[in-house]
Amino acid sequence: MSQRTLVLLKPDAVRRGLVGEILGRIERKAGWTISALELRTLDREILEQHYAEHVGRDFYEPLVQFMSSGPVVSLVVEGERVIEGVRALAGPTDPIKAPGGSIRGDFGTITRENLVHASDSPESAEREIKIFFPGRS
C-alpha cells in the first residue's frame, strides 16, 4: 500500500554536509519518490506544533533549541511501506545501537542530535505533513 511520510534532515545533518548522502539513500530505494522538499530554519510556532506531545518533558526545550539552531530540509516521501522503511533506513535514535548501513549507524554521534526525523505512523505522517506542507494535505 502506497503511503506518504514526513522526513526532516535536522540541523546537524545540514551542518555536517550530509544532505546529499541522506537524500541519495532515500532516492535509491525502488518505488520511493520525493514529492516535496524545502530548506528552511524552523520557527518556534512550527516546532511547538510538531513536538506538542513532548511539552513539559525535560528534553523539550533543548530539542526546540536544537531544531531551531540552523536550517532543516523537510521532505515528503511517497511509496510502498515508506513509513516503516524510512524509519528502518534512519535506524534507532541511539547511534551506538543503530546498525551499520543505517543513517544514524553510519553518521550518528549523539542521541539528541540524531540527523533525521521520520513519521512513526500513518496518523503522525498526515498530521506532520499538514504542519510542514499545508498545501499538500
Backbone as numpy.savetxt, mean C-alpha at the origin, in Angstrom:
# Nx Ny Nz CAx CAy CAz Cx Cy Cz
-12.23 -14.70 -9.75 -13.06 -13.52 -9.75 -12.18 -12.27 -9.75
-12.43 -11.36 -10.66 -11.63 -10.14 -10.75 -11.97 -9.20 -9.59
-10.94 -8.58 -9.06 -11.07 -7.67 -7.92 -10.28 -6.41 -8.19
-10.50 -5.41 -7.31 -9.68 -4.20 -7.28 -9.13 -4.05 -5.87
-7.92 -3.51 -5.77 -7.32 -3.24 -4.47 -6.57 -1.93 -4.51
-6.44 -1.31 -3.35 -5.62 -0.11 -3.22 -4.24 -0.54 -2.75
-3.22 0.01 -3.37 -1.84 -0.21 -2.96 -1.23 1.16 -2.74
-0.52 1.33 -1.63 0.23 2.55 -1.37 1.70 2.20 -1.28
2.52 2.91 -2.04 3.97 2.81 -1.87 4.31 3.95 -0.92
4.69 3.60 0.28 4.84 4.53 1.38 6.07 5.43 1.20
6.16 6.49 2.04 7.28 7.43 1.89 8.66 6.78 1.89
8.85 5.70 2.66 10.17 5.05 2.66 10.47 4.40 1.32
9.48 3.85 0.65 9.69 3.25 -0.68 10.06 4.32 -1.69
9.38 5.47 -1.62 9.67 6.56 -2.54 11.07 7.12 -2.27
11.38 7.39 -1.00 12.70 7.95 -0.61 13.85 7.04 -1.04
13.64 5.73 -0.94 14.71 4.77 -1.23 14.79 4.41 -2.72
13.95 5.02 -3.55 14.01 4.76 -4.98 13.52 3.37 -5.37
12.53 2.85 -4.66 12.03 1.50 -4.92 10.72 1.48 -5.70
10.23 2.64 -6.12 8.94 2.71 -6.81 8.95 1.84 -8.07
9.94 2.00 -8.92 10.02 1.23 -10.16 10.09 -0.27 -9.90
10.88 -0.67 -8.93 11.02 -2.09 -8.58 9.68 -2.67 -8.12
8.99 -1.96 -7.24 7.73 -2.46 -6.71 6.66 -2.47 -7.79
6.56 -1.38 -8.56 5.57 -1.35 -9.65 5.86 -2.46 -10.66
7.13 -2.70 -10.95 7.50 -3.77 -11.88 7.05 -5.14 -11.39
7.18 -5.39 -10.11 6.73 -6.68 -9.56 5.22 -6.84 -9.73
4.49 -5.75 -9.53 3.04 -5.79 -9.70 2.69 -5.98 -11.17
3.34 -5.23 -12.04 3.04 -5.31 -13.47 3.37 -6.67 -14.08
4.38 -7.35 -13.55 4.78 -8.64 -14.11 3.82 -9.78 -13.74
2.93 -9.56 -12.80 1.96 -10.60 -12.45 0.96 -10.72 -13.59
0.84 -11.88 -14.16 -0.07 -12.10 -15.29 -1.50 -11.81 -14.86
-2.18 -11.01 -15.67 -3.58 -10.73 -15.43 -3.86 -9.54 -14.52
-2.82 -8.95 -13.92 -3.03 -7.77 -13.09 -2.75 -6.52 -13.91
-3.55 -5.48 -13.69 -3.32 -4.21 -14.36 -3.42 -3.08 -13.35
-2.64 -2.05 -13.58 -2.72 -0.82 -12.79 -3.70 0.09 -13.51
-4.82 0.40 -12.86 -5.85 1.21 -13.51 -5.88 2.66 -13.03
-5.14 2.97 -11.97 -5.01 4.35 -11.49 -3.68 4.46 -10.76
-3.03 5.62 -10.88 -1.74 5.82 -10.23 -1.55 7.31 -10.00
-1.07 7.65 -8.80 -0.86 9.06 -8.47 0.27 9.18 -7.44
1.10 10.20 -7.61 2.13 10.55 -6.64 1.67 11.80 -5.92
1.61 11.74 -4.59 1.23 12.92 -3.82 1.64 12.76 -2.37
1.73 13.89 -1.69 1.96 13.88 -0.25 0.59 13.91 0.41
0.37 12.99 1.33 -0.95 12.84 1.95 -1.13 13.84 3.09
-2.32 14.45 3.14 -2.62 15.36 4.23 -3.30 14.59 5.37
-3.39 15.25 6.50 -3.93 14.60 7.70 -5.37 14.12 7.49
-6.17 14.88 6.76 -7.57 14.52 6.54 -7.68 13.15 5.86
-6.91 12.94 4.81 -6.91 11.64 4.10 -6.44 10.54 5.04
-5.37 10.80 5.78 -4.82 9.78 6.68 -5.78 9.45 7.81
-6.50 10.45 8.32 -7.48 10.18 9.37 -8.60 9.28 8.85
-9.01 9.48 7.61 -10.03 8.59 7.02 -9.47 7.19 6.84
-8.27 7.13 6.29 -7.67 5.83 5.97 -7.39 4.99 7.22
-6.89 5.63 8.27 -6.50 4.92 9.48 -7.50 5.11 10.62
-8.77 5.38 10.31 -9.79 5.67 11.32 -9.89 4.56 12.39
-9.74 3.32 12.00 -9.88 2.22 12.97 -8.73 2.15 13.98
-7.67 2.91 13.74 -6.51 2.88 14.64 -6.43 4.08 15.59
-7.39 5.00 15.50 -7.38 6.18 16.37 -7.33 5.73 17.82
-6.44 6.37 18.60 -6.31 6.05 20.02 -5.26 5.00 20.33
-4.80 4.29 19.33 -3.74 3.30 19.57 -2.39 4.01 19.65
-1.45 3.40 20.37 -0.16 4.07 20.59 0.63 4.31 19.30
0.39 3.54 18.28 1.14 3.72 17.03 0.47 4.70 16.06
-0.73 5.19 16.38 -1.49 6.02 15.44 -0.75 7.31 15.05
-0.37 8.12 16.01 0.29 9.40 15.69 1.62 9.20 14.96
2.49 8.30 15.42 3.72 8.06 14.65 3.44 7.59 13.22
2.40 6.79 13.04 2.03 6.31 11.71 1.58 7.46 10.83
0.72 8.33 11.35 0.25 9.49 10.58 1.43 10.40 10.24
2.33 10.62 11.19 3.51 11.45 10.92 4.38 10.84 9.82
4.62 9.54 9.91 5.42 8.87 8.90 4.76 8.95 7.53
3.47 8.66 7.46 2.78 8.63 6.18 2.65 10.01 5.54
2.79 11.07 6.33 2.74 12.43 5.77 4.14 13.03 5.61
5.18 12.24 5.82 6.56 12.74 5.81 7.16 12.92 4.41
6.46 12.47 3.39 6.98 12.58 2.03 5.96 12.02 1.05
6.28 12.08 -0.22 5.33 11.60 -1.23 5.05 10.11 -1.10
3.84 9.75 -1.51 3.34 8.38 -1.55 2.85 8.13 -2.97
3.03 6.93 -3.47 2.43 6.54 -4.75 1.21 5.70 -4.41
0.04 6.18 -4.82 -1.19 5.42 -4.60 -1.64 4.85 -5.93
-2.08 3.59 -5.90 -2.52 2.96 -7.14 -3.66 1.99 -6.89
-4.43 1.79 -7.93 -5.47 0.78 -7.93 -4.98 -0.32 -8.86
-5.00 -1.54 -8.34 -4.58 -2.70 -9.13 -5.80 -3.60 -9.27
-6.01 -4.10 -10.49 -7.15 -4.95 -10.78 -6.68 -6.30 -11.29
-7.44 -7.34 -10.97 -7.13 -8.66 -11.50 -7.67 -9.77 -10.65
-7.42 -10.96 -11.10 -7.87 -12.18 -10.43 -7.17 -12.33 -9.08
-7.95 -12.45 -8.00 -7.43 -12.65 -6.63 -6.35 -11.63 -6.27
-6.49 -10.42 -6.75 -5.45 -9.40 -6.58 -5.30 -8.96 -5.12
-6.36 -8.99 -4.34 -6.25 -8.58 -2.93 -5.32 -9.53 -2.18
-5.60 -10.79 -2.26 -4.74 -11.81 -1.63 -3.34 -11.81 -2.24
-3.29 -11.66 -3.55 -2.01 -11.72 -4.25 -1.07 -10.58 -3.92
-1.58 -9.36 -3.86 -0.71 -8.22 -3.54 -0.23 -8.33 -2.09
-1.10 -8.77 -1.21 -0.67 -8.93 0.19 0.44 -10.00 0.30
0.34 -11.06 -0.46 1.40 -12.08 -0.47 2.68 -11.51 -1.07
2.54 -10.73 -2.14 3.70 -10.10 -2.76 4.38 -9.13 -1.80
3.59 -8.41 -0.99 4.15 -7.48 -0.01 4.89 -8.23 1.09
4.33 -9.34 1.56 4.92 -10.09 2.66 4.45 -9.57 4.01
4.73 -10.30 5.08 4.34 -9.86 6.42 4.94 -8.51 6.79
4.25 -7.79 7.67 4.67 -6.45 8.08 6.09 -6.45 8.65
6.42 -7.44 9.43 7.76 -7.54 10.04 8.74 -8.06 8.98
9.71 -7.23 8.57 10.62 -7.67 7.50 11.49 -8.87 7.88
11.68 -9.10 9.14 12.45 -10.27 9.58 11.68 -11.56 9.29
10.34 -11.48 9.39 9.50 -12.65 9.15 9.08 -12.78 7.68
9.33 -11.74 6.90 8.91 -11.75 5.49 9.88 -12.59 4.66
9.35 -13.48 3.84 10.24 -14.34 3.05 10.92 -13.58 1.92
12.10 -14.08 1.53 12.77 -13.56 0.35 11.84 -13.68 -0.84
11.92 -12.72 -1.74 11.02 -12.70 -2.89 9.82 -11.80 -2.67
9.51 -11.53 -1.39 8.45 -10.56 -1.10 9.08 -9.17 -1.03
8.27 -8.16 -1.19 8.78 -6.78 -1.16 9.42 -6.48 0.19
8.72 -6.80 1.27 9.26 -6.51 2.60 10.43 -7.44 2.94
10.39 -8.67 2.47 11.50 -9.59 2.72 12.78 -9.15 2.01
12.63 -8.59 0.81 13.80 -8.17 0.04 14.30 -6.77 0.42
13.37 -5.87 0.82 13.76 -4.47 1.00 13.41 -3.88 2.35
12.62 -4.58 3.17 12.18 -4.03 4.45 13.31 -3.93 5.45
13.21 -2.91 6.32 14.22 -2.74 7.36 13.60 -2.71 8.75
12.51 -1.96 8.93 11.84 -1.89 10.23 10.34 -2.04 10.03
9.65 -2.49 11.06 8.23 -2.78 10.95 7.39 -1.54 10.68
7.68 -0.43 11.35 6.84 0.77 11.18 6.93 1.32 9.76
8.09 1.32 9.18 8.27 1.81 7.82 8.39 0.59 6.91
7.23 0.10 6.46 7.22 -1.21 5.82 6.89 -1.16 4.32
7.20 -0.04 3.68 7.23 0.11 2.23 5.88 0.16 1.52
4.96 -0.74 1.85 3.71 -0.82 1.09 2.51 -1.04 2.00
1.38 -0.59 1.50 0.08 -0.93 2.09 -0.72 -1.61 0.99
-1.47 -2.63 1.36 -2.39 -3.28 0.42 -3.67 -3.61 1.16
-4.80 -3.31 0.56 -6.09 -3.59 1.18 -6.17 -5.04 1.62
-6.84 -5.28 2.76 -6.88 -6.64 3.30 -8.16 -7.41 3.01
-9.15 -6.77 2.36 -10.41 -7.45 2.05 -11.12 -6.67 0.95
-12.10 -7.28 0.31 -12.87 -6.54 -0.70 -13.56 -5.30 -0.12
-14.04 -5.41 1.12 -14.69 -4.27 1.76 -13.70 -3.14 2.02
-12.52 -3.48 2.53 -11.48 -2.46 2.76 -11.04 -1.84 1.44
-10.88 -2.65 0.42 -10.46 -2.13 -0.88 -11.46 -1.12 -1.40
-12.73 -1.43 -1.32 -13.76 -0.51 -1.80 -13.72 0.80 -1.02
-13.63 0.71 0.32 -13.59 1.91 1.17 -12.34 2.74 0.87
-11.19 2.08 0.77 -9.91 2.79 0.57 -9.82 3.41 -0.82
-10.30 2.73 -1.83 -10.28 3.30 -3.19 -11.12 4.57 -3.23
-12.25 4.58 -2.53 -13.09 5.78 -2.48 -12.37 6.95 -1.82
-11.52 6.68 -0.85 -10.76 7.73 -0.16 -9.69 8.30 -1.08
-8.94 7.44 -1.73 -7.78 7.88 -2.52 -8.12 8.24 -3.97
-9.15 7.62 -4.51 -9.57 7.88 -5.90 -11.09 8.02 -5.92
-11.62 9.11 -5.40 -13.07 9.23 -5.27 -13.83 9.13 -6.59
-13.24 9.44 -7.69 -13.91 9.35 -8.97 -13.94 7.95 -9.57
-13.32 6.96 -8.91 -13.21 5.60 -9.46 -14.04 4.58 -8.70
-15.01 5.02 -7.97 -15.81 4.09 -7.14 -16.61 3.13 -7.98
